[in-house]
Amino acid sequence: VRTSYGNFVYTVRETAVVEALDVTAYDLAADEESLILYTCYPFDEIGLTTKRFFVYADFTSGVVIDKDAE
């Protein structure tokens, strides 16, 4: 992933299909660096669907951002 902060590499760990309202599919308060991508599922339906396809990826390399810096 290329950003204005630098380039980041992630390794896909898992994919999953979950219900659209399942808030256990992600943890925004997690301590470790990760990337979560999601989209409506099934892919061939147009409009909102009742399921989501998630891709979970772990940080592999890139610029380390100091979260405590002001």
Secondary structure, DSSP 4 states (H G I P E B T S, - for coil): -B-SS-BEEEEEEEEEEEETT-GGG--TT-SS-EEEEEEEESTT--S--SEEEEEEEEEEEEPPP-TT--
